[in-house]
Amino acid sequence: RLRPSSHAGRVRGAAEVTKRLRRLMDEGWDIACVRFPLSPELRAIEDRTVPPEMLSDIPASLGLPYRDFGAGEYSTADGSHLTWGASLAFSRTLSVWLIEEAGWRGPGVAARTER
């Protein structure tokens, strides 16, 4: 896990992200938080650097929708960038989640559903 010397920095960073998200919410932005898919190897490194619960606690504390798309379900070219086919599949999955589960109804969605 985190060294004690880096833990305080992560906590400060999480507080800053929370503050910025709250400001955007106050300005009327619709926000959904997403952890994008990675290769299992890069995900393991990320999880050692920043505990997953720290990432999920930020949107939870603000009442924002959050989805962790995990590791390994989508193929990557280099561990973090999805292949063309995987990016198409992920885009579809993400859009369905945003509309159906996160309740995201932006102007583009409204325009398409009114036709």
Order of alpha helices (4+ residues) and beta strands (2+ residues): alpha-beta-alpha-alpha-beta-alpha-alpha
